[in-house]
Amino acid sequence: MEKKFYIKVISIVVLISMVLLVGGCVDYFESDKEKITIVDSTGNEVEINYPVENVVTLTSDSAEAVRALDAENKIVGISEYMVGDSFWGDIGEKNSIGTIFSPNVEEIASLEPKPDIVITYTDWSEDLEDDLKPFGIDVVRLDFYKMDKMEEEIELLGEILDKENEATELLNFYNKHLDEIKDLSSNLNASDVKEVYIEGYQEWSTAATNETNYHQIIELVGAKNIAEEFDTTYPKVSDEWVLEKNPDVMVKIVQDSNTLGYEVNSTEKAEQMYEEIVDRKGLSNTTAIQDDELILVSQNVLSTMQNPIGALIIADFIYPNIFEDIDPEEVHKEYLMKFHGIEHEGIWHYIQ
């Protein structure tokens, strides 16, 4: 009787051990990564680990997209330009791995935990794939600043990060405001269309081809880009040329985050830039300057995935009567709080 009892106990112990062993194996295999193949914005097929757990965002645009999809906890490395910037909060304290122009491959490869992918622009760092291949780290090229590619890039990122629902929510917000702009600008009569000189970071460097975000935004709001005749992307023009075109409105893109942006709490530098533009030879005699139709806008709401906000700012400035029921600042507040969990701060545009 006693012998049978011990045999029974041993059998139960063995059975429990087998269950635990099998259960452990199931957990192991379920957590083991698989592979998926995606097509990035260069048109290249990239086979990546799935699900993606650890990401290096070599650009601030990709970091913004990752955070907007509520996946900032996956970021393990960031661009040097993001370090210490209050816009990024805790993300700005992640490991710096160089810049888009000079990524530190050794630093990326030595990160713990090891990155599954590095997200970077379609241009720049051409050899990055080859440099990271020996370490088993894949490169995914997505821009997150081109309006005509934004929807497919957000959808793809949602798939990569297993954040499809968040991507849908973000796109609903994005498209809602783009559609508002399209609908309102469609009410313009041909005689009401304003001609715009939109200047980039450097003097007399202007937007031209429809591949530029700035040109697309000007078209979106129902205005006309005076430089659209050029084939080059950012042609250099002369003061005589601008005076001859005599634009109704001038939009100056401000790159310096100390002049306009999230951390700016004074208009001093913006005022100085404004006055320099007003006094510039070739501009002071244009209709735009004489009628005070000059606006300075931060690149961070035009050359990023925030471009619907930048478009609303410009639309409201150019056509205040048509866009009077939309407050760009309220839209911006909603975007920052809903998708980034941060308050609306800073100064993003300047007019007099």
Solvent accessible surface area in square Angstrom, and as a share of the most:
residue,aa,sasa,rsa
1,M,198,0.88
2,E,118,0.53
3,K,154,0.65
4,K,148,0.63
5,F,120,0.50
6,Y,118,0.45
7,I,94,0.48
8,K,133,0.56
9,V,59,0.34
10,I,106,0.54
11,S,60,0.39
12,I,85,0.43
13,V,85,0.49
14,V,77,0.44
15,L,110,0.55
16,I,93,0.47
17,S,59,0.38
18,M,111,0.50
19,V,93,0.53
20,L,128,0.63
21,L,122,0.61
22,V,90,0.51
23,G,34,0.32
24,G,40,0.38
25,C,55,0.33
26,V,71,0.41
27,D,94,0.48
28,Y,137,0.52
29,F,138,0.57
30,E,133,0.59
31,S,86,0.55
32,D,80,0.42
33,K,73,0.31
34,E,124,0.56
35,K,110,0.47
36,I,43,0.22
37,T,78,0.46
38,I,6,0.03
39,V,81,0.47
40,D,9,0.05
41,S,29,0.19
42,T,53,0.31
43,G,52,0.50
44,N,86,0.44
45,E,132,0.59
46,V,20,0.12
47,E,98,0.44
48,I,0,0.00
49,N,33,0.17
50,Y,54,0.21
51,P,52,0.33
52,V,0,0.00
53,E,77,0.34
54,N,27,0.14
55,V,0,0.00
56,V,0,0.00
57,T,0,0.00
58,L,1,0.00
59,T,4,0.03
60,S,47,0.30
61,D,8,0.04
62,S,0,0.00
63,A,0,0.00
64,E,6,0.03
65,A,1,0.01
66,V,0,0.00
67,R,16,0.06
68,A,5,0.04
69,L,0,0.00
70,D,85,0.44
71,A,0,0.00
72,E,61,0.27
73,N,121,0.62
74,K,24,0.10
75,I,1,0.00
76,V,17,0.10
77,G,0,0.00
78,I,0,0.00
79,S,3,0.02
80,E,96,0.43
81,Y,140,0.53
82,M,2,0.01
83,V,78,0.45
84,G,66,0.63
85,D,43,0.22
86,S,63,0.41
87,F,14,0.06
88,W,14,0.05
89,G,41,0.39
90,D,116,0.60
91,I,7,0.03
92,G,2,0.02
93,E,143,0.64
94,K,67,0.28
95,N,73,0.37
96,S,45,0.29
97,I,1,0.00
98,G,13,0.12
99,T,14,0.08
100,I,13,0.07
101,F,119,0.50
102,S,77,0.50
103,P,28,0.18
104,N,67,0.35
105,V,24,0.14
106,E,126,0.57
107,E,64,0.29
108,I,0,0.00
109,A,24,0.19
110,S,74,0.48
111,L,9,0.04
112,E,150,0.67
113,P,68,0.43
114,K,99,0.42
115,P,1,0.01
116,D,8,0.04
117,I,0,0.00
118,V,0,0.00
119,I,0,0.00
120,T,0,0.00
121,Y,40,0.15
122,T,30,0.17
123,D,86,0.44
124,W,134,0.47
125,S,20,0.13
126,E,137,0.61
127,D,92,0.48
128,L,3,0.02
129,E,63,0.28
130,D,103,0.53
131,D,62,0.32
132,L,0,0.00
133,K,155,0.66
134,P,109,0.69
135,F,86,0.36
136,G,44,0.42
137,I,3,0.02
138,D,34,0.17
139,V,5,0.03
140,V,0,0.00
141,R,13,0.05
142,L,1,0.00
143,D,2,0.01
144,F,0,0.00
145,Y,59,0.23
146,K,55,0.23
147,M,27,0.12
148,D,97,0.50
149,K,79,0.33
150,M,0,0.00
151,E,83,0.37
152,E,94,0.42
153,E,1,0.00
154,I,1,0.00
155,E,92,0.41
156,L,28,0.14
157,L,0,0.00
158,G,0,0.00
159,E,75,0.34
160,I,0,0.00
161,L,1,0.01
162,D,84,0.43
163,K,41,0.17
164,E,83,0.37
165,N,127,0.65
166,E,53,0.24
167,A,3,0.03
168,T,78,0.45
169,E,80,0.36
170,L,2,0.01
171,L,12,0.06
172,N,95,0.49
173,F,12,0.05
174,Y,7,0.03
175,N,46,0.23
176,K,110,0.47
177,H,8,0.03
178,L,17,0.08
179,D,69,0.36
180,E,51,0.23
181,I,0,0.00
182,K,106,0.45
183,D,93,0.48
184,L,48,0.24
185,S,15,0.10
186,S,84,0.54
187,N,104,0.53
188,L,29,0.15
189,N,97,0.50
190,A,96,0.75
191,S,106,0.69
192,D,64,0.33
193,V,56,0.32
194,K,63,0.27
195,E,60,0.27
196,V,0,0.00
197,Y,0,0.00
198,I,1,0.01
199,E,0,0.00
200,G,7,0.07
201,Y,94,0.36
202,Q,121,0.54
203,E,95,0.43
204,W,36,0.13
205,S,16,0.10
206,T,0,0.00
207,A,1,0.01
208,A,1,0.00
209,T,25,0.14
210,N,101,0.52
211,E,129,0.58
212,T,3,0.02
213,N,12,0.06
214,Y,11,0.04
215,H,7,0.03
216,Q,28,0.13
217,I,0,0.00
218,I,0,0.00
219,E,95,0.43
220,L,24,0.12
221,V,0,0.00
222,G,17,0.17
223,A,10,0.08
224,K,83,0.35
225,N,1,0.00
226,I,8,0.04
227,A,0,0.00
228,E,75,0.34
229,E,101,0.45
230,F,60,0.25
231,D,130,0.68
232,T,84,0.49
233,T,55,0.32
234,Y,105,0.40
235,P,12,0.07
236,K,133,0.57
237,V,15,0.09
238,S,48,0.31
239,D,25,0.13
240,E,109,0.49
241,W,41,0.14
242,V,0,0.00
243,L,73,0.36
244,E,145,0.65
245,K,71,0.30
246,N,65,0.33
247,P,1,0.00
248,D,44,0.23
249,V,0,0.00
250,M,1,0.00
251,V,0,0.00
252,K,10,0.04
253,I,0,0.00
254,V,2,0.01
255,Q,96,0.43
256,D,62,0.32
257,S,61,0.39
258,N,99,0.51
259,T,5,0.03
260,L,1,0.00
261,G,0,0.00
262,Y,25,0.09
263,E,99,0.44
264,V,10,0.06
265,N,140,0.72
266,S,56,0.36
267,T,44,0.26
268,E,127,0.57
269,K,101,0.43
270,A,0,0.00
271,E,72,0.32
272,Q,112,0.50
273,M,47,0.21
274,Y,5,0.02
275,E,78,0.35
276,E,102,0.46
277,I,4,0.02
278,V,41,0.24
279,D,108,0.56
280,R,31,0.11
281,K,157,0.67
282,G,8,0.08
283,L,1,0.01
284,S,45,0.29
285,N,94,0.48
286,T,1,0.00
287,T,44,0.26
288,A,0,0.00
289,I,11,0.06
290,Q,120,0.53
291,D,84,0.44
292,D,90,0.46
293,E,48,0.22
294,L,1,0.01
295,I,1,0.00
296,L,0,0.00
297,V,0,0.00
298,S,1,0.01
299,Q,38,0.17
300,N,43,0.22
301,V,0,0.00
302,L,0,0.00
303,S,21,0.13
304,T,13,0.07
305,M,4,0.02
306,Q,3,0.02
307,N,0,0.00
308,P,2,0.01
309,I,1,0.01
310,G,0,0.00
311,A,0,0.00
312,L,2,0.01
313,I,10,0.05
314,I,0,0.00
315,A,0,0.00
316,D,47,0.24
317,F,32,0.14
318,I,3,0.02
319,Y,13,0.05
320,P,73,0.46
321,N,124,0.64
322,I,50,0.25
323,F,1,0.01
324,E,125,0.56
325,D,138,0.72
326,I,27,0.14
327,D,71,0.37
328,P,17,0.11
329,E,89,0.40
330,E,94,0.42
331,V,11,0.07
332,H,3,0.01
333,K,79,0.34
334,E,72,0.32
335,Y,4,0.01
336,L,0,0.00
337,M,94,0.42
338,K,106,0.45
339,F,16,0.07
340,H,16,0.07
341,G,56,0.54
342,I,29,0.15
343,E,109,0.49
344,H,41,0.18
345,E,92,0.41
346,G,27,0.26
347,I,41,0.21
348,W,14,0.05
349,H,72,0.32
350,Y,25,0.10
351,I,77,0.39
352,Q,114,0.51
